[in-house]
Amino acid sequence: EMLALTGKAVEGDILTAVEVIPNSEMQQHVWSKYKKDIRYQWVRLEDIGRCLKCECVVTDVFGRSSEVVYIETTPVLPGIPRIHKLEIEGRGFHTNLYAVRGNYSGGKEGKSRVQWLRSMVGSPDLISIPGMLNLLAH
């Protein structure tokens, strides 16, 4: 009869399309054997600002098809900016350079601020190292 969506139209979120089926006992019995939720998890950077549409056509064992039932999302919003899997590359020698790398999500990346901190072995105290590095989006 219709489709409903659970989840938010936000980058990185999971959208689930749920079929709303006729209320008759026979239909409920038939659908209980076959009904499956359809999950979508590809809400990516390219989807931001666009609407996603889910269509459903039901075909019976005789090859007869229902009319198309569809539902459309509102325009997809960017997720909250986040860095995942932050890593430092480089060796622990006095003159070595270090590089910071992480996986970004949350719409189009702007500038990033990296703050280096120094600690003594065995001490919980962190001391800021002067200077910061602004990185541009990759």
C-alpha positions in Angstrom: 0.0 0.0 0.0 2.8 2.4 0.8 6.5 2.7 1.8 7.8 4.4 4.9 11.4 5.4 5.8 13.1 5.1 9.1 16.4 6.9 9.8 17.4 10.4 8.8 18.5 11.7 5.4 21.9 12.6 6.7 25.3 11.7 5.3 26.5 8.4 6.9 23.1 7.5 8.4 21.2 4.2 7.7 17.9 4.5 5.8 15.5 1.6 6.0 12.5 1.3 3.7 9.6 -0.5 5.3 6.6 -1.8 3.3 3.1 -1.0 4.8 1.0 -3.9 3.7 -2.8 -4.5 3.5 -4.5 -5.3 6.8 -6.4 -8.4 5.7 -5.5 -11.6 7.5 -4.6 -13.4 4.3 -2.3 -10.6 3.2 -0.6 -10.5 6.6 0.0 -14.3 6.4 1.5 -14.1 2.9 3.7 -11.1 3.6 5.0 -12.6 6.9 6.8 -15.2 4.8 8.4 -12.7 2.4 8.5 -9.3 3.9 12.1 -7.9 4.4 13.4 -4.5 5.4 15.5 -2.9 2.7 18.5 -1.1 4.2 20.5 1.7 2.5 23.8 2.9 3.9 25.3 4.7 0.9 24.3 8.2 2.0 27.6 9.7 0.9 29.1 13.1 0.2 27.8 13.0 -3.4 24.2 12.6 -2.0 24.2 15.9 0.0 21.6 18.3 -1.3 19.9 15.6 -3.4 16.8 13.5 -2.6 16.9 9.7 -2.6 13.9 7.8 -3.9 13.0 4.2 -3.1 10.6 2.3 -5.4 8.9 -1.0 -4.7 7.1 -3.3 -7.2 5.6 -6.5 -6.0 5.4 -9.5 -8.4 3.4 -12.6 -7.5 4.1 -16.2 -8.5 2.0 -15.7 -11.7 4.2 -12.9 -12.9 1.7 -10.1 -12.2 3.1 -6.9 -11.0 1.7 -4.2 -8.7 1.8 -0.5 -9.5 5.0 1.2 -8.4 5.0 2.5 -4.9 7.7 5.0 -3.9 8.9 7.3 -1.2 11.4 10.1 -1.5 13.6 11.7 1.2 14.0 15.3 1.9 17.4 16.7 0.6 20.2 14.9 2.3 22.0 16.9 4.9 25.8 16.8 5.7 26.8 14.8 8.8 28.5 16.4 11.8 32.3 16.8 11.0 34.3 13.9 12.4 37.7 12.4 12.0 38.0 8.6 12.2 41.1 6.5 12.6 43.6 9.3 13.4 47.2 8.1 12.9 50.6 9.6 13.2 53.2 8.5 10.7 56.9 8.9 11.3 59.7 7.6 13.5 60.5 8.7 17.0 63.9 10.3 16.2 64.8 13.9 17.1 65.0 15.3 13.6 62.2 13.3 12.0 59.1 14.8 10.5 55.7 13.5 11.5 52.5 13.3 9.4 48.9 13.1 10.7 46.3 11.2 8.8 42.6 10.4 9.4 39.4 9.6 7.6 37.0 12.6 7.4 33.2 12.6 7.2 30.7 15.4 7.5 30.1 17.2 4.2 32.8 19.0 2.3 35.9 19.5 4.4 37.1 23.0 5.2 40.2 23.9 7.1 41.5 21.6 9.9 43.5 22.7 12.9 46.1 20.3 14.2 47.5 20.9 17.7 50.6 19.0 18.8 51.1 18.2 22.5 54.2 16.9 24.3 54.2 14.6 27.3 56.8 13.0 29.5 56.9 9.2 29.7 54.8 8.1 32.7 53.2 11.6 33.2 49.6 12.4 32.4 50.5 16.1 31.8 50.3 17.4 28.3 52.2 20.6 27.2 51.2 22.4 24.0 53.8 22.7 21.3 53.7 26.3 19.8 52.4 26.6 16.3 49.6 24.9 14.5 49.1 23.6 11.0 46.0 24.4 8.9 45.3 21.7 6.4 43.0 22.1 3.3 40.4 19.6 2.3 41.6 16.4 0.5 
